[in-house]
């Protein structure tokens, strides 16, 4: 399953966020998207999911224009974890997670392994809106995992998670890639990017972008060009911590 963006340009009002981006997601890889607030990371995720239209360019799924595919067809191949979209859902955690399998019909699905992975077993009967931010984020991750998408797009998935669950999420992403699927996630921590991503996409918010490996892009000079003076201190290269 191949998701490809060709000559993609994204805008916010009159401002060009990304200009002429060429990006082909590779099965078996984790791609990390980094950039300052407002640089277009969430906009790009929405366009890759088929939920937003680029200013210019096209996204294709196995050579078919993504915009022409019915939403259900897209959902059978592409999974999206946006930033907080469960408002108005008043059902249980179990019902919420089970919605991840909706694109494939109403057949019953054993959610027990997912509840164990995300430590939701004791919360399954709770109304979703009674959960803490971190618990709710784990439920949203479990819903995405229930969908089993060929291409998983995660927008700031580490939000609200404690360090243990952050590590679990990144291990899940690596497991998905090892199974031959594509995983894209937006990140702010270059240390996580160095350890868990095969490729990185830097978005500068002014049209510029850079695509490369962590070894190529994670340098003090590149990070300060991306985030601003003094930000290279957020990342310390170590021989004990290497990209996967």
PyMOL commands that set and color helices and strands:
alter all, ss='L'
color gray80, all
select helices_A, chain A and resi 41-48+66-68+71-75+93-104+112-117+121-123+128-130+133-147+163-178+190-196+214-217+220-227+231-234
alter helices_A, ss='H'
color red, helices_A
select strands_A, chain A and resi 3-12+15-24+30-35+56-61+64-65+78-81+151-154+182-187+199-203+209-212
alter strands_A, ss='S'
color yellow, strands_A
deselect
rebuild
show_as cartoon
